[in-house]
Amino acid sequence: MNPLDTIKGTLIAGLVISIAIAAITMGNVLSTHGAVIIWTHVAAGITWIGLLYYFNFVQVPALAEAAADQGGPGGAGISKYVAPRALVWFRWGAVLTWLSGAAFLMINNDLIGSFALGLLDDPVNGYQLTIGIGAWLGTIMLFNVWILIWPNQKKVLGMVEATADEINRGKRVAFLASRTNTMLSIPMMMSMVGAHHGFFM
């Protein structure tokens, strides 16, 4: 059986290849205590932000075009089958990204200092300042996912009962929260990458 025939097989094959590369290049897959946490953080972050970009760059414009196309098939298939599944991966990717990032900061004794933006040290801890900006932006984005986007998307997708006014209001709130997250994702990623390379930009 070809592992590429299923998503589970594809992911397992990718993990096996990664472990083999790690074993060859490091000698010990778990030679650093944070390696698994960082890998989890990056993989979850790619899932979360990738879906955020999918919603903003692909799904929202496609649904607008489908609604405007009088003779077309409409967007019911996306709303019924694609969006609910994508939102599961989206919201849990957000949680796993935040938790794994916080865990990495905690095991390196940087959690409190990072959320204090490095101001607990004199002089200011540059790493904690930079990673802390990303951590705060990620926290705001996680809040937006669970408090603004998800409850309103449930109304929009008909997963919970809502009046027409509530659905219209929900569309606008979810849209603006999603666009806010897209905007914040840019400085967040710059902070995360920059912190490990000694600069912000």
N, C-alpha and C positions, 0 to 999 in steps of 0.2 A: 504494500500500500504506500502510495506517495504521501509524505507528510504535508505537502502543499495542497492536498485535496480538502483539508479542513483547517479552520482558523486555529484550533487547538494544536493540531500537528505542526502548523507553521510556527506558532509561538514556542512550542517545545523545541523544535529544531533550531530556532534562533537562539534559545537559551543554551542548548547543548553546544552550539558553535561558540557562543560567548564564553562559556566555562572552559572550553578547550583552549581558546585564545588566552584567557586569563592564566590558565595553568602553564601554558608554554612561556608566556612573557613574564609572569610573576613568580612562578614556581609553586605558589600556594594561592588558591582561589580566594581565600579569606585572609590574606596576609595583612590587610588593614581592616580595623574593626568597623570603619565607616563605609567600606566599599559596597556592601549589599544595600545599605540605606541610601547611599548616593545613587546607585543604579535604580533603585525603586523610585526615588524622588524624580530622577530624570525621565524614566519611562512613564510614570504617572503624569508628570508635567507635560510631556509631549502629547499624551492622550487628551488631557484637559484643554490645553491651549490649541491643539490641533482641531478639536471639536468646536471650540469657541470660534476659530477662524472659519471652519466649515459652515457653521450657522450664519456668520456674518457675511462671508464672501460668496457662499454658494446657495444655501437653503433659503435665506430671506429674499434675495433677489429672484431666485427661481420661483418661489411661491407668489411673489408679486407679478411676475410675468404670466404665471399660470392663471392667476385671477383675472388678468387683463385679456387673456386669450379666450374670446367668446366660443370658438369652435374646438378648443383644445380639451384635453382630458382633465384639467383642473389639478389641484394639489392634494386631493383627498388621500391618495396613496402615500404621499410623503407624510402628511399629518397623522395618518392612521398607523403606518408601519415603520417609517424611518425615524421620525422625530422622537417618539417615546423611547425607542431603543437607544438612540444617540444621547438622549437626556440622562439615561441611566449611567452610561459610561462617562458622560460629562460631569455629572454631580459627584459621583464616587471617585472619579479621577481627581477632582478638586480636593476632596477630603484626603485622599491618599497622598497627594502632592504636599499638602500643608502638614499633615502628620509626619511624613518622612523627613521633610525639611526641618521641622521643629525637633525631631529626634536626632538628626545630625547635629544641629546646633547644641542640643542638650549634651550629647556624649562628648562634645568638644568644649564643654563649659562656656558656650557662647550664647545660650538662649536668652538669658536676662539681659546681658550686655548688648545683644543685637536688637532686642525690642526697645532698649534704652538708647539706641542709635549710637552706641560707643561712647556715650557721654559719662559713663561711670568711671572711665579711666582718664588720667591726665598725663600726657596729652590724649586727645580723643583717639580711640581705637579705630583706625581707618577701615579695617576689615569689618568690624561690627557695624560701623556706620553704613558702609555700602551694602552689606548683606541685610542689615536691618531695614533699610529702605525697601529692598525687595520683599522682605518678610512682611512688613506692614502693608505694602501694596497687595501681596498675595492674600493677606488676611481680609482686606477690604473686598477683594475679588471673591473670596470664599463666601463671605457674608452675602454679597450680591447674588451668587449662585443659589444659595439655600433660602434666603429670606425674600428676595425680589424675583428672581427668574423662575425658579422651580414652582412656587405656589401659583404664580400667574400663568405659567405654561400649562399647568394642570387645568385651569379654567379654559384657556384658549383651545386646548386639545380635547375638551369634553370629558376629562377624567374626573372632574368634580362638577356639580351643578353650579351654574352661574347664569345671571341674566345677560341680555345682550349688552347692556351698559358695563357690567362687570367684565365681560369678555373684551370689549373695546378698551377699557381702562387697563386690563391685564396685558393686552398686546402692547400698549404703549409703555407700561412700566417695565415689562420684560425686555422690550426692544432697547430702551434707554439704558437699562442695567447691563445688557449684553454689550452694547456699544461702549459703555464706560469701561467694562472689563477689557474689551479689545484695546482701547486707548491705554489703559493702565498696564496691559501686558508688555508693552514696548519698554517703558522704563523698568518694569519688574525684571524682565529678562536681562536687560543691560546691567542691573544691579547684581543679579545672581552670577552672571558670567564675569563681570568686572571684579567682583569681590575675590574671585579665585585667580585673577590675573593682575591684581595690584592697581586697578584703575576702574573708573565707572564707565567711560565711553571708549 
